[in-house]
């Protein structure tokens, strides 16, 4: 797939405990809920923005285009775990991803995996540095991030419509959960 050419950090370089999360083929949202039952979605922004340079190549967009963009934090008890960034072309909102704009605080993954007509590409991984715009956005959203963050991305297809979903695992993701009072 085209998107793997730009995100090619070997999974073997990721921390051992993060590898199963990066390689999860099913719904990351469902897996997060299983481990963090208090999972919430905090919408940071949703609207039309310019895609990042590597995204224009993946979706084969003109460089001056604007795409429907959604950025959220997946949190457990206010602890940010994952920064998610999703984009699709304006015409794909009507063609296959009409629920994208109306998902509100619902996890996008729940909508994508509920539709049997939607297919998913292979996953690609990347170790993001502070030079990458998604690392910068994660830092701006929650602050205090590690010098590198691991992320994964894939393209969802509904017919010819495409939706690029990128999930950045935040520094707090691998920290142990605070002990609950007895």
N, C-alpha and C positions, 0 to 999 in steps of 0.2 A: 504494500500500500504506500501511497505517496507520502503520508504523514510520518512514516517511520524513518524516512531519509533524513529528516531534520531532528528527530529525537531518537538518538541511537546509543545513549549511555547503557552499557550492559547492566542488566538487572543484578548480576552477581556482585556488582560494586556497592549495591544498596545495603544498609544495615540489615542483618539477618531477620530481625523482628519485623521489619517493614516490608520485606519481599512478598509475603502472602497478601498483603493489602494492595501492593502495587500490581500484582498479577491477577487479582480477583476478576474473573470473567463475568460473574453475575453482577447484581446490583450492589454497588459500594454502599449505597444508602441502607439497604437491608442488612448488610453485614455490620455497618456502624450501629444500627438500632439494636442488633443482637448483643453487641458489646457495650453500648452506651444507651440504655433504654430511655434516657431523658434527652435524646437527640432533638435539636431544634434547628431551623433554618432561619438565618438572618439575612435578608436581602440587602445588599450594599448598594447596588445600582442595577437598573434595567432600562434600556433605551437603545438608541442607535449611536454607534461609535465607529471609529476607524479600526480595522483589525490590526493586530501586530504583524510585523513583516513576515514572520514564519507562518502565520495563519493565512495570509493572502496566497502564499505558495501552496499550502495544503488544500484550500478550497478553490484554488485557481481563480482568484478575484482580481479585478483591476486595483491597482495600488491606491487610487483615490476613492474607493468605494466606502460606504458605510454599511455596517451589518447590525442586526439585532443582537444585543449583548446582554448577558445576565451574569452578575457576579454575586455570589452568596458565601456566607460562612456557615459551615456545619459545626454546631457547638454541642457540647454536653455540659449541662449545668453552667452555662455562660463561659465555658472553657473552649476556645476556638480550636478545632481539630483539623479542618480541611477548608481551604479556600478553593471554591469552584468557579470556573470561568467558562461560559458557553457562548458560542456565536453561531448564527445562521444568516443566510441572505434574506433580504426582505421578501422576495418571491417565494421562498421556502416556508414562510410563515403560513401562507395559504395552502401551499402544495402538500405539506406533510407534517409540519410542526406547528399547527394552529394553537396548540395548548401552551406553547412556549411563552407567549406574552401574558397568559392568564394563569400561570402556575402559582403566582403569589408566594406565600411562605411554604408551599408544599415542595417537597424534594422533587427536582426534575427527574431524577432516576426512577422514582416511583411511576411517573407517567410514561417514561420511555420503555421500561421493562413490562408494563402492563399491556402494551400494544403488540400483538403478535406479528404485525406487518413491518415492524421496525427491526432492521438488522444492524449489527455492530461490526466495525472493522477490528483488526487486531489491535492490541494495546501497544503503545510505545512509551518509553520512559526517558526521563531526562533529569540530570542533577542541575538544578537552576542556581546560578550565581546572582549576586546583586546587580549585574548588568542586564539581566533578563527582565522585561517589563512585568511579568507575572510575579517574580520575586518581589519587585518593587511595590506592586499592588498589595501583595500579602503583608509586606512590612508596613505599608501605609494603613492597612485595615486593622492590624492587631499589634504592631510594633514588636520589638525584641526578638527578631528571628535569627536563626543560625546563619552562618556565612553561606551555607548552601542548603537548599531545600529540594527534596525529591518530589517529582510530579509524574503523572501519567496522563495520557490523552488517547482518545479514540474518536472516530467519526461514526455517527449514527446515520443510517439511511432509511428514508421512507420513500420508496420509489426512487426518483432522481434527486429528491431533496436531501440535503446534507446538514448535519448539526455537529459541530466540533465541540467536544466536552473535554476540558482540562481540569484535573484535580491536583491541587498542591497540598502536600502533607506538611502541616505547620510544625514548628519546633515542639509545641506542647503535645503533639500526637503521641510521641513515644514515652512521655512521662507517665509514671504510675498514677492511677487515680487516687485522690485523697481517701484515706480510710474513713469509713462511715462510723459514726458513734455507736457504741454498743448499748 
